[in-house]
């Protein structure tokens, strides 16, 4: 049992008595938590927060009088280390945006489970409230003080195909997972940058409680703590994941400038950042190509896929990228398809960096069960799909080891829009 001083102090704010009581019951048996007060209005919550000094505030967004947004803004000013978790039956983009701008650290969509509630309270406390709570009289630490320390930048790997249906998300998920297996001491993150219809969360069976929108709406305040609060963790592999927006219309919140700042922060926080990119090719995507250390161009053994790859290489030539930046990977390789890797090399005049064999049974099992196929229990490590994914990962890691870089030199700025005028 935790002592009173060690417990997470929670304030519950909701205008419905039954909801307040249910939340108290959910937290009652958690030995590291203590409900220090409940409030039924925003005005009451502000005054009570000043008195009880909570670590975490569970705040309903829709209340008469002073609503949850206004109350959250007032509380975060009066009690800087109090971290707000917004609660609402609605999860529309506007609610999420307004909550984060008001200072909320997380968002729970009603109804939520006790496990979701408890995990969220612990997470925001551990990431944000705890350091300040240990010294409540101290001034808040400058958000990006940690970023001023000398540090090496991580590698950014884009997984991309101009043709849909060739397995980009599957390869990105398994590549990032295999990286952690081969280099368990490394910090590896996976970003779903297919902003309108991203499926990384589905392939990892992650509930989309947070996404890249949480960062894009708070660029001025973005630091490693905010980044950490937006990331999810795949418990099986330990992979850190930044999901795409939960709804297609929310993709517009993530501008090219936002993506640039997010990627720069992530490469300071991780050794490897694997980005699953959507198939479109506009300013945001071209900016990521500029920032990437390696681009894995994924193709299938079909004529349309090969044609699109040829057009892609022409664009890369126009952007004056080096030959070694793009790695051509043949996915769904099948001897019965009639198009071999050698034929593709001759046609595109680019070496096939790796071949991933086709195995519909295993891949479908992986996708439908929300588990990377490299983690499927009892799957023979010598299985061709497993072996070749390992080979691809080893070659990507090896390519980084062999790269010769000029220290301190940033990628050149390019007029991205010129290609589409």
Secondary structure, 3 states (H helix, E strand, C coil): CCCCCCCEEEEEECCCHHHHHHHHHHHHCCCCEEEEEEECCHHHHHHHHHHHCCCEEEEECCCCCCCHHHHHHHHHHHCCCCEEEEEECCCCHHHHHHHHHCCCCEEEECCCCHHHHHHHHHHHHHHHHHHHHHCCCCCCCCCCHHHHCCCCCCEEEEEECCCCCCCHHHHHHHHHHHHHHHCCCCCEEEEEECCCCCCHHHHCCCCCCCCCHHHHCCHHHCCHHHHHHHCEECCCCCCEEECCCCCHHHHHHCCHHHHHHHHHHHHHHCCEEEEEECCCCCHHHHHHHHHCCEEEEEEECCHHHHHHHHHHHHHHHHCCCCHHHEEEEEEEECHHHCCCHHHHHHHHCCCEEEEEECCHHHHHHHHHHCCCHHHCCCCCCCCHHHHHHHHHHHHHHHHHHHCCCCCCCCCCCCCHHHHHC
